[in-house]
Amino acid sequence: MLDFPVAPPISVKDTPKKRRINTLNEARQFVHDMLRQGPRPPPWREMLARLDGAKSPEDAIEAIGALRELLALEDLLA
């Protein structure tokens, strides 16, 4: 499921420029990078587990939707 497409792609505020998330694997990498930058609240760790656990298209769609919601709450959607 790692190459499952994110439609429409997610555009994230990131430095030095926006970051575009096109696949489930890119979403996983983005959340992993955010966790490596420093302490994050528990929803970020839960999000990584959810993205890692996506084994079907339905799981992937739900995880990507949840990521969009988390990014909106954190004001990270571009």
C-alpha positions in Angstrom: 0.0 0.0 0.0 3.0 2.3 0.2 2.5 3.7 -3.3 -1.2 4.3 -2.7 -2.0 7.7 -4.3 -3.1 10.7 -2.2 -5.9 12.4 -4.3 -5.8 15.3 -4.3 -2.2 15.7 -3.1 -1.7 17.4 0.2 0.3 20.6 0.2 2.0 21.2 3.5 3.6 24.3 4.9 7.3 23.4 5.3 10.5 25.2 5.3 12.1 26.4 3.1 9.2 25.7 0.7 5.9 23.9 0.6 6.0 20.1 0.6 3.7 18.0 -1.5 2.5 14.6 -0.4 1.5 12.4 -3.3 1.6 8.9 -1.9 1.0 7.0 1.4 4.7 6.4 1.7 5.4 10.2 1.4 2.8 10.8 4.1 4.5 8.3 6.3 7.9 9.9 5.7 6.5 13.4 6.4 5.0 12.3 9.8 8.3 10.5 10.6 10.3 13.7 9.8 8.0 15.7 12.0 8.5 13.3 14.9 12.3 13.5 14.4 12.3 17.3 14.6 11.3 17.3 18.2 8.6 16.3 20.7 5.1 16.2 19.2 1.8 15.6 20.9 0.5 12.0 20.9 -1.7 12.4 17.8 1.4 12.5 15.7 2.6 9.2 17.0 -0.9 7.7 16.5 -0.9 9.1 13.0 2.4 7.3 12.1 1.0 4.1 13.5 -2.2 4.5 11.5 -0.3 5.2 8.3 2.0 2.3 8.9 -1.0 0.0 9.6 -2.8 0.8 6.4 -3.2 -2.6 4.6 -6.1 -1.9 2.4 -7.3 0.9 0.2 -10.0 1.7 2.7 -7.4 1.9 5.5 -5.2 4.2 3.4 -8.1 6.5 2.5 -9.1 6.8 6.2 -5.5 7.4 7.3 -4.9 10.0 4.7 -8.2 11.8 5.7 -7.1 11.7 9.3 -3.7 13.2 8.3 -5.5 16.1 6.5 -7.5 16.7 9.6 -4.4 16.7 11.8 -2.6 19.1 9.5 -5.6 21.4 9.4 -5.7 21.5 13.2 -2.0 22.3 13.4 -2.4 25.0 10.7 0.1 23.2 8.4 -2.1 22.9 5.2 -0.8 25.2 2.5 
